[in-house]
Amino acid sequence: MSTAQSLPASGSGAPDRQPSRRALRGLDALNFTLADVRDGLGPYLAIYLIAVRGPDQGWNEATTGMIMTIAGIAGLIAQTPAGALIDRSRHKRTIVIAAALAVTLSCLALPFISNFYAVAATQSLAGIAGAIFPPALAAITLGVVGPKLFAKRIGRNEGFNHAGNAVSAALAGGLAYLFGPIVVFWLMGVLAALSIGAMLMVPEDAIDNDLARGLDSAEDQSGGEQPSGLTALLQNKYLMLFALLAAIFHLSNAAMLTSVGQLLTHLSGKENATSLIAICIVAAQCVMVPVAMFVGHKADAIGRKPIFLAAFGVLALRGVLYTFSNNPFYLVAVQLLDGIGAGVYGALFPIVVADLTRGTGRFNVSQGAVATAQGLGASLSATLAGLIIVSAGYSTAFLTLAGIAGLGFALYLLVMPETRGFEPAQAGTPSGPNRRPALLGV
């Protein structure tokens, strides 16, 4: 018995979906519980290596940044194959569960190893498995709710994701104060188990695998081979431009929280570092929840471009404000701005990619291709910031990251068009003239 019904949509080849309550609750639970699993240790990796291992074992900002860059590059290489896998697979739930287990086990091994290459290997495996989550969650969501409800549902997904991050960070901070930084590993194990249960709440037959890859209907399939991520990018100039902007955003953003965590370690001592970084995360995630919900509800009415410009502007402002004071409470307050910038980006990223690929059947492989560029920016960010911190100090690093965000703002303003209402051209010429008037103006 089907758990979701499809009805003809007026004026569109895409069906209207009526997802079951169980499937929608499963999506809520999945995004909440995967929040702390999908990114692995994230900023806690730097805290753990610097505060627990320390310079005596060869760990400083530069070596930690190198580990994060290596892991980022591994995840970067996996992005496009991950998207292609999700496009082709009809077993998306199994893939998500396997990825959650791989990330968790890779991170749980860290307390038992100290060799640089062993740490790099485990975190690279976590990065590769983590590349599965963004395209898989977006595809499952699109397959469950359909394109007409996608923007609103993605906003809700991001809201639950940020709420999950806030709760897990609060637990990590409070428990780390009592038991030390090792508590982060316990928490990951518990959340991984919960995320598996949440994934199983979404029935397999609730996911329309044709809609999930960006097709309007099963009849739209050409029967041919899907293009590679690189081909999908090269065939669509606006997708290429968005990939560049995604890389710039993450080149600026990825190292900011990590750098603040390292600064707090020096200012407050390793005993309080994990708790303080948890406060930073909780503060930002609490802001991200309403921001993501707002984006999901208003992206169709306001348009994508004005909201994305706000994300770049706030990111640049945040980098500048970090340089005004080293007071830990001030740094936590500035971190609230991450809730706006990252909240907007997380909610709009799959929406813009869906705009640019609707009806092509290339949604997930295109997500992977753009995420590859995004991952490149993120992986270089940690090394760039680490090298600048060691050679010129934290303020110079923050100002450099802010300048990169300013460049992204200017490019988006001057070159990137509004993608709301975009209709990709037919197969083979997706960047051709078949588009709605909304795309004609910058």
N, C-alpha and C positions, 0 to 999 in steps of 0.2 A: 504494500500500500504506500503510495507516494506521500512524502511529508511536505511537499511544496507543489503548488499548482502554477501553471503558466497560462496566461490569458493573452489574446492578441492585443498588441499595443496600437493605439490609433496613430497612424502616420509614421510608423516605424516598423522595421523588420524584427526588432527585439521584443520578446514577450514581456508582459507585466508579470512579476513574480509575487506569489503570496506565501512567503516562507512560514514554516510552522514556528510556534512559540518556543518549542524545544530547541530548534536550530538557532534561533536568535539568542536565546539564553546561553547556548553553547558558545556562540561567538563572543558574547560578553565575558564569559568565564575564561575562555581561551586567551583573549587579549589581556585580561587581568593577570592570570597566572604565568603567562609566558613573558611578562614584562621584564622580570629579572633574569630569565633564562636566555632570551634571544640574543643578548649582547655579551654573554659570558660574564667575566668579572668586571668588564668595563673600567671605570676609574679606580675601582678597588685593586686592580692589578698593580697599578703604580704605587698605591699606598702600601700594599703588602710587600712588594719588592724593596721599596725604599725604607719603610718603617720597620719591617720585621727582619728582612735580610740585611739591608744596609750596606754602606761602603766597605765594611769589613769583608763582605762576601762579593765585592765587586759590583754592587748595584747602586747606581746614581741616576740622575735625570736622563743622561745621555744613553746609558745602557738600557734603561727601562723604556725610553722612547724607541730604541732600536727594536726591542722585543715587540712593542705594539705596532711598529711599522711592518715587521716581518709577518705578524699575524694578520695585519690589515691587507697586505699584498696577497696572502694566501686566500683570504676571503674575497678579495678583488678578482682573482683569477676564477674563482668559483661562481661569481655572480651570474654571468651569462649562461653557463651550463645549467645552473640551478633554475633559471627562468625557463629554459628550453625543456628541462625535465618536468616542471610543473605544467607547462603547456601540453605536453604529450601524455602525462600520466592520468589515469583514472583512479589512482589510489593515493590521493593527496593527504588523507588522514594518516596513512602509514608513514609517508615521507616526513610529515611534521613530527610524529612521535619518535622516529628514528633520529632526526636531527636534535630533538630535545635531549635524548639520552646521550648522544655524542658530545654535545656541548658540556653537559653536566659532568660526565665522566672525565673529560679532558681537564676541566677546572678542578675537580676533586683530587686529581693526581698531583696538583701543584705543591701542596705541603710536603710531599714525599720526595721531591726532586729539587736540586739546586743548580745543576749544570746549565749554563746558558743555552746550549743547543737543545737540551731536553725540554727546558721551559719554552723555548721557541717552537719546538715541535708540537707540544700539547696545545699551546695557544693558537698555532696555525690550524690544527685540526678543529679547534673550537670556532675559528674564523670561517673555515670552509663549511662546517655544519650550520653556522649562523646565517650564512648566505641564503639558506633555504627559506627562512621565515618570512621576510618581506614579500617576495612574490607569492609564496604559498598562502599567506593570510589574505592578501589582496585578491588572489584568484578564488579562494574559497568564498570570500565575501561576495564577489561579483557573481559567482555561480549560485549563491544562495538567494541574493536579493535582486539581481538583475541590474542593468545599467541605469534605470530611472531612479532607483533609490540608492545608487552606489555612493554618491557624494555625501549624502546625509549619514549613511551607515559607516563610511570610512571615518567621519568625524566622531561617531560614537565609539568605533573601534579604538581610535587614538585616545579618546577620553578614558576608556577603561584601561588602556595600556599605561597611560600616565598615572592613573589612580593606583594601579598595581605597582608601578615603580615607587610611588610615594610611600605606600604601605610597607613594601619590602625594605626600602631605604630606612624608614623609621624603625622597623624591627632590627635592621642591621646596626643602626647607630646605637639604639638602646641596649641591645644584647652585647655589642662590642665593648661598650663601657663596662659591662659586668664580666665578660668572658674573653675579651681581646679580639683582634682582627680575624681570628680563625672562624668566628661565628658566621662569616659570610659564606663559607663553604657549606655549612650545615643548612643554611637557609636555601641555597641553590638546590640542594638535594630534595628538600621538601616541596619546593615550588615546581620542580621538574615532574615529580609524581602527580601533583595536582593538575599540571597542564596536560598530562596524558589523559587523565579522567575528563577534563574539559573538552579535549579534542573528540573523545568518544561520544560526547553529548550531541555532536552534530552528526545526524544520520548520513550515511554514504549517499543515499538516494536523494538527499536534499540539495546536493551540489550538481548543478547543470554544468557538465564539463565543457560544453561548447561555449556557453556564456562566459565561463571562467577564463577562457583564453582570448576573449574579446570578440568572438563572433556574435552577430545578432541572432543567428539561428543556425540549426544544423545544416540547412540548405546552402549556407554561405561557404561551406568548406570546398576548397578547390581540389582537394585530393592530392595535391602536390606536397613536396617537402617544404617544411617551414624554413625561412631564412635564418642564417646565423644572426647573433646579436649585432655583429659589426655591419652586416648587410642591412639589417633593419634600421640601424642608425644612418648609414650612408644614403639610404633611399629617402630619408625624411629630414630635410634641413632644419626644421623646427625641433625635431627630436634631438638632433646633434647639438643645437644651441642649448636646449634644456639640459643635456648631459654636461656641457661645459659649465653652465651655471650651477648645477648640482655639485660638481667637483669644487668650484670656487667656494660655495657655501660651506662645505665640509672641510676644506683646507683651512678656512678661518675658524670654524666652530669646534671641530673635533678635539683640538688640544686645549681649549679654554678651560673646561672643567678639570681636566687632568692637571693642567698647570696650576690652577687654583689649589687643587688638592696637595700638590707638592709644596706650594708656598705655605699652606696651612701646616704641613708637617714640620717645616722649619720654624714657623712662628710659635706653634703650640706644643710641639713635641710629639713623638710617635704614639704616646699613650692616648692622646685625644684626636689624632688625625682621622681615624676611621669614623668616629662619631661626628666630627665637624664636616667631613665630606658627605656623610649621610644627611646632615642638616641641609647642606647645599642642594642635594638631590631632591629631598622632600620639598624644600621651598620652591624649586623650579617646577617640579611635577604637579604641585598643587595649583600652580598658575596654568600649566599646560592643559589640565582637564577642561576648564571652561573655554580656553582658547580653541582647543580642538573641536569642541562641541559647536562653538560659534562658527568656525570655518566650515564645518560640515553643513550647517544650516544655511549659511549665507554665501557660500562659494558660487552658487548658481545665480543669486540675486545681484551680488556686488561684482562678481567676476574674479578670475584667478589672479590677474596681474597686480591690482592694487594691494591685495593681501600679501602676495609674495614680496612686493617692494617693502612692505612694513617689516617683514621678517629680516631682510637684508639690513635695513636701517637700524633696527633694534640690535642686531648682532654687532654692527660697527660701534654703536654707542656703548654696548656692554664692554667691549675690549678697551675702550678709552677710559671708562669709569673705574676699571680695575686698578688703574695706575694712580688714583688719587689718594689711596690710603691702604695701609697694611693691617688695619684693625680687622680681626676675624669676623666680628659682627657686621662690619661694613661690607666685607667680601661676600658674606652670605646674602646680604640684602641685594647686592648687585646681581648675584646669581639668579635672583627672581626673574630678571630679564630673559634668561634662557628659556623660561616658560613660554614667552611670547614667540621668540624666534624659532626655536625647535618645535614648539607646538604647531605653529603655522606650517612649517616645512613638512613635518610628519603627516599632517592631514592632507596637504595639497599635492605631495609627490605622486601618489598613485592616481589622483584625480586628473592631473595634467597629463600623465602618461596615457591614461584611458582616453582623454580627449583626443590625443594625437594618434591613437591606434584603433579607435572604435571601428568595428566592422572588418578589421583586417585579419583577425585570428593571431595577432602578434603581441598581444598585451603583455604576457609574462616574459617572453624572450626580450621584448623591448624594455620592460622593467629591469631585467637583468643587465642589459647593455648600459642603460643609464646608471644603474647602481654600480656598475663597474667603474664608470667615471667618478661617481660619488665616492666609492671606496678608495680610488686612487688619491683623491684629495684628502680623505680622512687619514689614510695610511702615511702620507707625506707630512701631514700636519704635526703628528707627534714628534717626528724626528726634527722637523724645522723648529718647533718650539723648544725642544730639548737642547738643540745646539745653540740657539740664541740665548736661552737662559744661562747655560754654562759660560758663554763667551761675553754676554752683554747685560744679563740680568733679566728679571721678570718684567719690568716695565717696558723694556724694548720689545720683548716677545709679545706682550699684550697689544702694544701699538702696531706691531707688524700684522698681527692677526686682524686687528680692526681695519687696517688699510686694505687688506685683501677683501674684507666684507664690503668696504666702500666701492671697490672695483666691481664687485658683483652687482651692487645696487645700480651703478651707472650702466652696466651692460644690459641688465634686465629692463631698465627704464628706456634705453635708446634703441634696443635691437629686438627684444623678445615681444611678440604680439600677444594679445589676449587669446587664449585657447578655448574659451567657452564657445560652444557651438561649432567647433572645428569638425569637418567631415573629411577624413583621409580619402585620397583618390583611390581608384580601383587598384588591384594588385599589380605591382610592377612600377607604379608611379605615385606612391603615397604622398609625395610632396608637390603634386601637380595642382592644377587650378580648381579642382572640385572641392570647394570650401564655401562655407557660409560667410555672409558679409562681416560677421563679428571678428573674423580673423584679418580683415583687410586693414584695419587701423592698428597702429602701434600703441 
